[in-house]
Amino acid sequence: IGDATLALKDKLPRRFRSTAGRKEWEKYKSLVRKVAKEFVKHSKSTVTDQMIREDVDDLVEFEKKLFN
């Protein structure tokens, strides 16, 4: 898979995935949750914070598996 041009690419370079500790992953999850909440707010969907938290946790665990 080649590198795509992403707006936040500098926030999560490839080396981050292999060297990040729990604290760094929590910061990343926080960023993803904030983005998800903005999408929910603008779409006026009925999504709880708990649902977002669980989905982001699942997403990040999946991402870790892809790159390990």
Stockholm file with secondary structure:
# STOCKHOLM 1.0

chainA/1-68         IGDATLALKDKLPRRFRSTAGRKEWEKYKSLVRKVAKEFVKHSKSTVTDQMIREDVDDLVEFEKKLFN
#=GR chainA/1-68 SS CCCCCCTTGGGSCHHHHHHCCHHHHHHHHHHHHHHHHHHHHHHTCCCCHHHHHHHHHHHHHHHHHHHC
#=GC SS_cons        CCCCCCTTGGGSCHHHHHHCCHHHHHHHHHHHHHHHHHHHHHHTCCCCHHHHHHHHHHHHHHHHHHHC
//
